[in-house]
Every structure is written in C-alpha cells, then in structure tokens.
Amino acid sequence: MSFETSAGQDWRWYILQLRPNCLNMAITHLKRQSFQVFNPTHDVPVTRANRFETRREQLFPGYLFVALDPLGTAWRKVNSTRGVARLVSFANRPSPVPSDLMSDLVIRCDSGGRLLPDAELAEGDAVRVRSGPFANFTTMVERIDREKRIWVLLEILGRETRVALRGSELQRA
C-alpha cells in the first residue's frame, strides 16, 4: 500500500524483523519516531477449561510492517530502534512489499489491524470443508453454538455423524 504525505512523498511498506518478545517495545519506539506501523492480527480458537475461546495473535509472528520513504535513509533509524532486529533486505538494501499485496492485506483488516473473518455462516448454509480429515466434504450447517462452534452432519461410513468444526475450516459451497 502506498500513501501520499502532505509533502507529496510516495511512501512504501517494508517488513522488519523483531527481536524476541519485543513487539510492543518496537511499536512504541517506532511511533515515537513518527513512523507508521501495521501489525496484522487474527483470532485463533483455543480450548481452555473445556471451553472454546479466541486469542488474538500476530498474523506474521516476529515481523512488523513499517512505512518509509524509499528515497530516504530513514531505514537506518528503523534498524537502530529498540526491539527491532533489522529490516528485511536484499543486496544490502531494504526491499519494499509489493503495493497490491499490501493493499489487499490492509483491506482485509479492520482499523485495529485484526484480520476480518470470511463471510459469517448461518444455520442452513451449504458449506464445503476446506481442511482436516474431512476435506472436500460438502454438507449444511446444522447449528452454531455460543462458543462459535459450527456443527454439521457428515456422512461417514454410511451414517450421519454430527461433527463440530471451526469457521476457518469451512467455506460456502
């Protein structure tokens, strides 16, 4: 994603590698230096005390996006920022992320950087299982409970069996 600044400069997004456990430190110090950062996250289902919960995790653990002027030398300031290991570089020069790839990623995230889920499923929707042992099975959503488990009926060995799946494992048929 490119964006225009008030001075008319064209800025590009670059990837920087973080030091271990230094995400918040790096974001804080980069923002203090007036750099724009982008940290895409997503919700991951976890089981805790026999209940499904969601936990927010980085989409790209250990990495962060930062906007820089490609003609400037600000990348040296970024490399020396606390919490940053280095900018991802090729031939001793930082390499920008392709603009179309970055804009697609930004569009799929909300204003807080959280990756938006695919279209919400409802009871009765026809779905296809994308991954796991039941990949490529086609069925209908029977029920969605409060823990966001999606219950479907799959025909396994000649009989219908109720199976709970995550929304990330399903897509509309």
C-alpha positions as CSV (number, residue, x, y, z in Angstrom):
1,M,0.0,0.0,0.0
2,S,1.3,3.4,-0.9
3,F,0.1,6.6,0.6
4,E,0.7,10.3,0.0
5,T,2.1,12.5,2.7
6,S,1.5,16.3,2.9
7,A,4.9,16.9,1.4
8,G,3.8,14.8,-1.7
9,Q,6.3,12.0,-1.0
10,D,5.4,8.5,-2.0
11,W,5.8,6.1,1.0
12,R,6.1,2.3,0.7
13,W,5.6,-0.5,3.2
14,Y,8.7,-2.6,4.3
15,I,8.9,-5.6,6.6
16,L,11.0,-5.5,9.7
17,Q,12.1,-8.4,11.9
18,L,11.6,-8.1,15.6
19,R,13.8,-9.2,18.5
20,P,12.2,-12.0,20.5
21,N,9.3,-10.7,22.7
22,C,9.8,-7.1,21.7
23,L,6.7,-6.4,19.7
24,N,5.2,-3.8,22.0
25,M,8.6,-2.1,22.6
26,A,9.3,-1.9,18.9
27,I,5.8,-0.4,18.1
28,T,6.2,2.1,20.9
29,H,9.6,3.3,19.8
30,L,8.8,3.4,16.1
31,K,5.7,5.5,16.8
32,R,7.7,7.9,19.0
33,Q,9.9,8.5,15.9
34,S,6.7,9.2,13.9
35,F,6.8,6.0,11.8
36,Q,3.6,4.4,10.7
37,V,3.4,0.7,11.6
38,F,1.0,-2.0,10.7
39,N,0.7,-5.2,12.8
40,P,-2.0,-7.5,11.3
41,T,-3.5,-9.9,13.8
42,H,-6.1,-12.7,13.7
43,D,-8.3,-14.5,16.2
44,V,-7.2,-18.1,17.0
45,P,-9.6,-20.5,18.6
46,V,-8.1,-22.2,21.7
47,T,-9.5,-24.7,24.2
48,R,-9.3,-23.6,27.9
49,A,-11.1,-25.5,30.7
50,N,-13.1,-27.5,28.1
51,R,-14.4,-24.3,26.5
52,F,-13.6,-22.7,23.2
53,E,-12.1,-19.2,23.5
54,T,-10.4,-16.9,21.0
55,R,-7.0,-15.4,21.4
56,R,-5.6,-12.7,19.2
57,E,-2.2,-13.5,17.7
58,Q,0.1,-11.9,15.1
59,L,-0.6,-12.9,11.6
60,F,3.1,-12.9,10.9
61,P,4.8,-13.7,14.3
62,G,8.2,-11.9,14.7
63,Y,7.6,-9.4,11.9
64,L,6.0,-6.0,11.6
65,F,5.3,-3.6,8.6
66,V,6.6,-0.1,8.6
67,A,6.0,2.7,6.1
68,L,9.1,4.5,4.8
69,D,10.2,6.9,2.1
70,P,12.0,4.7,-0.4
71,L,14.4,7.5,-1.4
72,G,15.3,8.5,2.1
73,T,17.7,7.0,4.6
74,A,15.2,6.6,7.4
75,W,15.6,2.8,7.2
76,R,18.9,3.3,9.2
77,K,16.9,4.8,12.1
78,V,14.5,1.9,11.9
79,N,17.3,-0.6,12.1
80,S,18.7,1.0,15.3
81,T,15.3,1.2,17.0
82,R,14.9,-0.7,20.3
83,G,13.1,-4.0,19.7
84,V,13.9,-4.2,16.0
85,A,16.4,-6.8,14.8
86,R,16.6,-5.5,11.2
87,L,14.7,-4.6,8.1
88,V,14.2,-7.4,5.6
89,S,16.8,-6.6,2.9
90,F,18.2,-7.9,-0.3
91,A,21.6,-6.8,-1.6
92,N,22.1,-4.6,1.5
93,R,19.0,-2.5,0.6
94,P,15.5,-2.8,2.2
95,S,13.1,-4.4,-0.2
96,P,9.5,-2.9,-0.3
97,V,6.4,-5.1,-0.1
98,P,4.5,-5.1,-3.4
99,S,1.8,-2.4,-3.3
100,D,-1.0,-4.6,-4.5
101,L,-0.2,-7.3,-1.9
102,M,-0.1,-4.7,0.9
103,S,-3.3,-3.0,-0.1
104,D,-5.1,-6.4,-0.3
105,L,-3.9,-7.1,3.3
106,V,-5.0,-3.8,4.6
107,I,-8.4,-4.1,3.0
108,R,-8.9,-7.5,4.7
109,C,-8.2,-5.9,8.2
110,D,-10.3,-3.6,10.4
111,S,-9.0,-0.3,11.7
112,G,-7.2,-2.1,14.6
113,G,-5.3,-4.4,12.3
114,R,-7.4,-7.5,13.0
115,L,-8.0,-9.8,10.1
116,L,-11.7,-9.8,9.4
117,P,-13.3,-13.3,9.2
118,D,-14.8,-14.6,6.0
119,A,-18.4,-14.0,5.5
120,E,-20.3,-15.2,8.5
121,L,-22.1,-18.6,8.2
122,A,-25.7,-19.1,9.3
123,E,-27.7,-22.2,10.1
124,G,-28.8,-24.0,6.9
125,D,-25.9,-22.7,4.7
126,A,-24.3,-25.1,2.3
127,V,-20.6,-25.4,3.1
128,R,-17.6,-27.4,2.0
129,V,-14.9,-28.5,4.4
130,R,-11.5,-26.9,3.4
131,S,-9.0,-28.7,5.6
132,G,-8.6,-31.5,8.0
133,P,-9.6,-35.2,7.8
134,F,-13.0,-34.2,6.2
135,A,-11.6,-32.0,3.5
136,N,-13.8,-31.6,0.4
137,F,-16.9,-33.0,2.1
138,T,-20.0,-30.9,1.3
139,T,-22.7,-30.5,3.9
140,M,-25.0,-28.0,5.5
141,V,-24.6,-26.0,8.8
142,E,-26.9,-27.6,11.3
143,R,-26.2,-25.4,14.3
144,I,-23.8,-22.7,15.6
145,D,-23.5,-22.6,19.4
146,R,-22.4,-19.7,21.7
147,E,-18.8,-20.8,21.6
148,K,-18.8,-20.3,17.8
149,R,-18.5,-24.0,17.1
150,I,-20.2,-24.9,13.9
151,W,-22.0,-28.2,13.9
152,V,-22.5,-30.1,10.7
153,L,-23.8,-33.6,9.8
154,L,-21.3,-35.6,7.7
155,E,-22.0,-39.0,6.2
156,I,-19.2,-41.2,7.5
157,L,-19.3,-45.0,6.9
158,G,-22.9,-44.9,5.7
159,R,-24.3,-43.0,8.7
160,E,-24.7,-39.3,9.5
161,T,-22.4,-38.1,12.3
162,R,-22.5,-34.7,14.0
163,V,-19.1,-33.0,13.8
164,A,-18.0,-29.7,15.3
165,L,-15.8,-27.6,13.1
166,R,-14.2,-24.1,13.2
167,G,-15.3,-21.5,10.8
168,S,-11.8,-21.3,9.3
169,E,-12.2,-24.9,8.2
170,L,-15.3,-24.2,6.2
171,Q,-16.2,-22.2,3.1
172,R,-19.6,-21.6,1.4
173,A,-20.3,-24.2,-1.2
